[in-house]
Amino acid sequence: MELLQLQYFLTVARLEHMTEAAQSLHVTQSSLSKTIQRLEEDLGVPLFDRIGRRLRLNEFGSTFLRRAERALLELEQGKQEIGDLSSPGHGTLQLAVTAASALPHILRKFRKKRPNIQFYVQMLTTQEMVTLLHRGEVDYCLSSPSIYGDDIHTEVVYIDPILVAVPKNHSLAARSSVALTELRNEWFVGVKRGYGTRDLADSVCGSAGFTPKYVYEGDEPARLSSLVEAEIGIAFIPSTAKTANEQIHYLKIEEHELVREIALLSHKSRYISRAALEFREVVMEYFGSIAK
């Protein structure tokens, strides 16, 4: 059994499509098919059920996938640990976020502290983030909501109130708070389902007896403020994403508690590099400062 076979198998198992996997790996489909076939011959069982052009992991494949992911994670962790020892001031930090409003401040502080550390950040839905987290493919996730699991280490770093953002000429702009039931006939702008704040707001509004009516749903939370300012709709905005824009007014929500937990998540089996530990320190310092 070869390392290349395991790497190819993981890609095919995740995509369940030979052509797409070959394109992702930048190899020919013929070469990839032969590599998977040799792996199946080594194991003595088929790992996939062939359904037309698509593949589907069978019971053998699913069992082997868990072991292969763990083996490759261990090898990757070993590589990272050696890099940490040989070049402690360099390296790459892999991050995934669903709560991005505080990220620019945190990354600015981290870059000043460790200017030679490269970081790669992905803005994801909760499910996409959880998938990467379970695979051990990211150092940390900055997430809302909090996620718990046997292989996940979870630290709640901030309790973030959700506010209602309205344009300055809105009928509610003269007030400091509003009941959720008063918003049942409003038009909203928001992120798509699958993002923590959206799912939380929809759930709490449902408990108040209505479903928010959205005229815009997107993937970029930062765009919501400009849409509110343009009077396209009102929005649920976390307090950490509140801007100093004079064209927008923010209201607290009465009666119903609408707050999100922001948590720092990591895989319990993933090697935590020095850079990752320092990133955690920056995160804790930042949220500690705004909680005062």
ABEGO torsion letter per residue (X at the ends): XBAAAAAAAAAAAAAGBAAAAAAAAGBBAAAAAAAAAAAAAAAGBBABBBBEABBBBBAAAAAAAAAAAAAAAAAAAAAAAAAAAABAABEBBBBBBABAAAAAAAAAAAAAABAABBBBBBBBBAAAAAAAAAAGABABBBBOBBBBBAABBBBBABBBBBBBBBBAABAAAABABBBAAAAAABBBBBBBBGBAAAAAAAAAAAAAGBBBBBABBBABAAAAAAAAAAGABBBBBBAAABBABAABBBBBBBGBBBBBBBBBBBBAABBBBAAAAAAAAAAAAAAAAAAX
